Amino acid sequence: EWSIGGGGMFKIRYNIMPRDKEFEKILQEAEDPKNIGQGSQALPRNATSLQKAKYKLCRQLLSYQIKNKLTDPEMRKKTNLSQTELEDILFYRLGKVNSEVLIETVSRVFAPCEIEIIVKESKNLHARAV
């Protein structure tokens, strides 16, 4: 019990629920230093055209995996990629993803397909006076 100047009394109860083992396992995995930086990476704010194109292709492959409920081993078999290469794509690690390998992988997964690049002028270009 606690008292506050003025004579008022109040009680604080702690309702602590026991953690279940599954939660503990997930928490340990998340806090493991080897797993730091393993999540998906966002597209940089001022992304280059190449980064945007790679991001879209990575998204296509991740969407394909989710839609078809494929495991990583099934995706590796379909793409002929190593686990590391596959994870770099599925987690949008654009700096680690080779453009040529990415295009070949998308072509293999979606065969027959055609990858088209659309060039359009941005209406948000700003002139800068120095």
N, C-alpha and C positions, 0 to 999 in steps of 0.2 A: 504494500500500500504506500501511496505517496500523499503528502499533504502539500497544498499550495498556500502561500501566505494568506490569509483570510479564513483559514480553517477548513476550506473545502478538501474533501478526500476523494481520491479516485483510485481505481485499481487498473493495473495493466496486466493483461493476460497474453501470453504468447501461445498461439495455436500453431505449433510446429508439427507438420505432417512428416511422417517418415518418408525418406526418399526411396523410391523403388529401384531395384537393381538395374533396370533398363535405362532409367534416367542417369544413374551414376556412370554407367558404361558410356553413354553419349557425352556426358560432361567430361569424363576423363579423356575421351578421344578428341573433343574440341579443345581441351587445354593442353594437349600433347604438343610440345614445341615443333615436332616434325610435321604437324598438320597446319601450322601457321601459314597463311597465304595460299591455302588450298581451295578457297572459294572462287566463285566466278568473278571475273574482273569486269568493271564497267567500261564502256566506251569513253575515251578521254573527251573532255569538254570541247577542245579544239582539235578534234580528230582529223587526220588527213584523209584524203579520198581512199587511199590504200587501206587504212585502218577501218574505215566505214565498210568497204567492200569485204574485207576479211571478217569483220564482225557479222555481217549479213550471212556469209557463207557458213560461219560457225553456228549461227542461230538455226540455219536450215538443217544442219546435221544433228544438232541437239533436238530440234523439233521432230525430226525423223525418228530418232531413238525413242523419244517419249511416246509419240503416236503409235509406233509399232511395238512398244513395250519390250525393247531389246536390252539385254544386259550388256555390260562392257565387253565381255568375251565374245558375244555375238556381233557387236559392232566392230571389234578388232578383226574378226574373221571376214566381215563384209568389206572392211576398208583396207585391210592389209597393213594396218598401223600397229606400232608398239603401244603398250598401255600409256606410256608417257606422252607419246604423240597424240593419242586419242584424248587424253585428259587436257592437254594444252588446247585442243580445239573445243572440247565440251565446256571448258571453264574460261573460254574467251581470252586466253593468254596470247594476245595478238603479237607481242614481240617475239614469242617463241615459235609461232606458227609460220612455216615457210609457205609463201603464196602459191608457188607452183604445186607443192604437195597438197595444199588445201583444194585447189581447183581440180587436180587429178582425183582426189578423194570424193569430192562432190559429184564429179562426172561418173565415177565408178558406182556410187550409191544410187544415183538417180538415173542411171543409163536405161534407155537412151535419153539424153537430155542435151540441151544447148545452154551455155552460159553466155549471157548477153551483158555488155557494159553500156550503160546509157550515160551520155555526157550532156549535162544541161547547165546552163549558166545560172549562178546563184543571184537571186534578186537582192541579196543582203550584203553585197560588196560595198565597202565604204572607202572613199578616197581619203587619204591622210596627207595633210599639209605639214611640212616640217619647217 
